Amino acid sequence: MTAIKHALQRDIFTPNDERLLSIVNVCKAGKKKRNCFLCATVTTERPVQVNVVKVKKSDKGDFYKRQTAWALRDLAVVDAKDAVKENPEFDLHFDKVYKWVASSTVEKNTFISCIWKLNQRYLRKKIDFINVSSQLLEELPKVAEESVPSGENQSVAGGDEEAVDEYQELNAREEQDIEIMMEGCEYAISNAEAFAEKLSRELQVLDGANIQSIMASEKQVNILMKLLDELSSYEEMLQSVKEQMDQISESNHLIHLSNTNNVKLLSEIEFLVNHMDLAKGHIKALQEGDLTSSRGIEACTNAADCLNCILREFDLREQFARRLASHLNSVFVQQFTQTLLQLYNRSYYLSVPGHDQSSTLAQHSVELTLPNHHPFHRDLLRYAKLMEWLKNTDYGKYEGLTKNYMDYLSRLYEREIKDFFEVAKIKMTGTTREGKKFATLPRKESAVKQETESLHGSSGKLTGSTSSLNKLSVQSSGNRRSQSSSLLDMGNMSASDLDVADRTKFDKIFEQVLSELEPLCLAEQDFISKFFKLQQHQSISGTTTNEAEEMDGGTSSRLYSSGVPQTVSSEKDMIRQMMTKIFRCTEPELNNLIALGDKIDSFNSLYMLVKMSHHVWTAQNVDPASFLSTTLGNVLVTVKRNFDKCISNQMKQMDEVKISKKSKVGILPFVAEFEEFAALAESIFKNAERRGDLDKAYIKLIRAVFVSVEKVANESQKTPRDVVMMENFHHIFATLSRLKISCLEAEKKEAKQKYTEHLQSYVIYSLGQPLEKLNHFFEGVEARVAQGIREEEVSYQLAFNKQELRKVIKEYPGKEVKKGLDNLYKKVDKHLCEEENLLQVVWHSMQDEFIRQYKHFEGLIARCYPGSGITMEFTIQDILDYCSSIAQSH
């Protein structure tokens, strides 16, 4: 209980400048037990106020809160229920009777005793304590109340308050006196008992002296007692004055509260009186105001704002809402008609038999740009405040306008975007197609008139019927579909047929397409947010679940219906759903354009991956959940798949490569293609965000190249295996060294190692032919030495004596050696390809290897045939001259 008392003092009463004197844990009698605490408190500021406070635990259970407080002066009766037996129940009579059950009788008695003492000290009013044991009140019996002065009562009650403070520090004067006293006694610390006895004796002496002094001044004592009696009467009068002042203060507070309420009531009545009727000027603006001029719109806006504050005029509110919705629908149709005429001009010229369609499209979109809707947005934004009023006043008409706007814009943007992408496809392919003969379309003016009439109902609003618009869309888009199919039916051109200029042209066109789409989508999204007041992140009702699903799929032409309204998660989701509906053709057109670019040249997927990644990164930095970010992200997935497909196709071509059995191999096609791919990729992916995708592709391709080179080398019949490996790995090593691709450093070292190994192997294999008999002879000599015959005794072997050595050496005079080397040079020249230009490298390696063999033979002769005077019939200088002469002659 002590811990709870300290916690309540700290958390509840100290912040309110109150002091907790007593506490009891109780629950209401006869009800479900919900424990709380009754606390007896006094304020720390004067005048002192005594309260009984009810404190309970919060619903979360982690802290206490103050629930109810009663002033002690409002307490009339304290009923302890039973003065003899222990009973935890007791009643407190305030404005009504509150029945409590304490957790223990001890807590109950302590609390009642504290209430009694506080009453004696601060209130001095008659609180009836019934059924209370006399032992609880024996400290201050009622008899003593009449005889003991009020000061004594205060001292007794004050003793209880002082008991609350468990510890009281010594002041500076008391500390100084104790230090002086202890300094006067040498054994104050060493012998505390003796020191205490000494102090006790001195205290007795002082008490005796005081008693004698008092007895000697009995007259002064009597005077002092009279003064104390007078002081007591004065205090009683002051206490009465205090109570009266407290009552006056409370009365003043009630008067102030009453005045405040009267002022507020008067303000509300004035508001109601002033807003019962609308000014005539506002009524005229709402009924007849010009909604086409800026001044008229401003007047209608001000009148609509005032109309919101009027409690009547419901008919006027509905009438203006209907008039505003009809006018905005007319503005939508007018803009649609103007734009439709422009689009019809393009569709009309495309449909003229024999007309050059590509030149017409190029003439209408020389810079490959999309129409600017800023003037239309600017005109409509003048009505933004009125739209906000309509949204708050008549949400049904607001929904209708939103649906009509989306129906109109979705068809408008579909035509503009499809024409825009058609021009982009023509620019990419660079082809001019003959105009096909189509059925002649109706005259532009009549077609537009029919179109707009189908969009009007009897009330001037856009209707849900769009059959004629759909028919017109089918007619005008028929040409586009046929043209797109003809583009996709073009022969699949290989990358080798296109030069760098063609790819650069494609890259610029693709970048232009994305750069035009981005501001168009962002401008429309910004307009929707401002015009329809959807920038706040709060929930909106008014769409059905099925309709939201249809918008997400982009297949429905409706957003709202009369179904049960459901809640859209946020207005941000609402903007994204409207954008998805309006720009429903954007993603399919982008995918078609990507498919065309991939069909023209599979390497175009590299350009598209880099450009699309950059635009997705930019869009996500602006708003990761926006329509633009989501759409570009979906298209990026398609581009990445095309890129992976390009890599897979190259690997598949490597695996399926076939070489001619009648011609030498040379640099394999897929090795050259890898060089082209790597050079192109490095130029495209410089400082790109998707570098990691390229590095992964590099690893896959180079490993496939290594495997395929070895496979072709093993299958080669015309060209030696070592030559195929040497030339192609030399080419790979040169490519990687030139491009400095960091992720392929290990493969570059491996390519160099394979090139070096197969160069050495080819040189050794080829050099065995010119001095074949001499090679066989010395191989036999080395075999005898390996069998244990001493080198100087080899000449005594019949097959390897000096005569046999001289006979073999005579077969290789200088002339024959030169002839053999010349034949070897011609053979190597036939094996090697001209593209890699390794002939001189190989020939120099053969020269070095031949000299090494010559030195090896000379050493064997010197060791195995000492003193024989036998030497080769040509020298090292002769070998150098032969090789140099042969290289120059060829």
C-alpha angles and dihedrals in degrees: 000000000000091000091050090048092053091046093051091047091051100042104032115017105034093059088053094048093248133134122220113223105168139007136191129188108228144162131199115272119249095008138094105295110256108162124221137158131251110208130193109212141172128200119246093220127071134284086051114227121198118208140177107219128195113214125185137177118262121252089253088055098222101102143020126246135196110249111169136001130194126191111240090228088066091058111105106170137018110199115191091185096221129030095190109037125052107259123166093204122099139159131223116201111209120139084328136005115279114197117204138179115209123215089237138008091236093059090047093051092047091051094048091048091053091049090052093051093047089051091052094049106038109019110028089194128133109268110171113229105194129180088013119142114247089227089070090058099037092105088068110018118194091247090060090052091069097044104033115078119248091249089063091050088052091049091052094047089043089055089064090052091047089053087063089068101071094189133032120190122227116251123233094262092053092048091051093050092050091050091051091048093050092047089056091057116059095198096046091115103027095048110028094170093056090046091051091050090051091051091048092053092048090048091053090050090051093047090051091049091049092050091050090048091051093048090049091054101044091140092057089048092055090050090049091051091052090050090050090052091052090047090053092054090048090052091052090052091049090050090053090049090049092054091049091050090050090053091048091050092051091047090052090051091052091048091051091049091050092050091050092051091048091053092050092047090051090050092051092048091050089049091052092047093047094047101046092092135034123229116261092238091056091047090052091048092052094047102037107008117138107249093187099064127067093234092050092048091050091050091049091048093053091046091049091051090052091045090061089062094051115097094204132037094084091152092053091050092052092044093053092045090055092046093049094048091049092050094049090049088054090051089052092051093046092053090044091052093052094048091043091058091054093048091045090057089059094044090046094054091045089056098051108112113251093009118141099246097187093054091048092051091046090049091054094044108027092152094038094241134154121234117270114239095186096109091052091048091047092054093047095047088069086073095050095107091046089051089053089051091049091049091055095039108038111011092177093064090043089056091048092053091048091052093047092049091052093047091051097043095044091059093041095051091042091061095042095046095046092051089046092053091045090058090047091054092050091050091049095052095039090212130134115214128201115250114255122222113254133175108278112257120230118267113289097240095050092044092052090047091052089047095053093042090056089056094056127080127194092276095051094254126127108264129216093245110101101156096121091046090052090050091051090048089053092050096047094043094048090084092049094052092049091046093049092049091050090053093051091047091062116116115273104257118210123231092248091063092061125068131210092271092060092051092046089051091052091048092053093048093049091048090049091052092053093043091054095046096050100060090040092057094040093049092049092047091050090049093049090050093051100037098044093036095236100140095102117089100233135116121272127196126205109085127091124230094243092051093050089053090050091051092051091052091047092224103106128078093204132077104171134038138164092267125120107295116247127194121258108217093240142337087256088063088048091056091049092050092050091049090050090053095046097044097036093133096051099085096045091049092049090050091050091050091049091050090052093049091049090049093050092052127349089213088067086079087074092058092044093049092054096044095044092047091053093049092047090051091050093048093048091052089056097044122340092199098046124118092247093051092047095046095047089046091055091048090048088060089057092048091050090051090052090050091051089047090053090053092046091050091053091051091047091051090052091053093049098044116131125197129209117255093209102052133054117265105230119164107356117237095239091052090056090045091052089053090051092046094048094047091048093045093050091053092047101042096047105137091350124154094230098056090127092064091054093049090053090050091049092055092050094046098046093049089050090049091052093050094046094048091054091046093052091045091055091049096045116114103170098045123047115252092239091054093052092049094042097050098042096044089047088054091048091048092050091049094050092045091052097046095041096212105186097205091056099053092112091049090049091056091046091051091051091049093050091047092051094046095050092044090056092044092051093048093050093046093049096046092059089076107062096055097028099145092043089051092051092048095053092042086060091049091052090048091055091049089049089054090059104267112139115247095239090051095054090087089065091063110103096227093045105038124130094266091056091048092051090048092054094044091052089059089065109053119163093266092055092046091053091048091051091049091049091053089048091052091052091049093050090048089056091050098049126072124232095229095069095040095209097141096101091043091053093043092052090050090051091050090053092046092048091052089049090053090047091054090047092053092047090052093051091049091050093049101038099035104034117181092007093116090221115150138165116270091237134046136220089260089055090053091052091049092048093051094046092048093049093049092050094047092055 
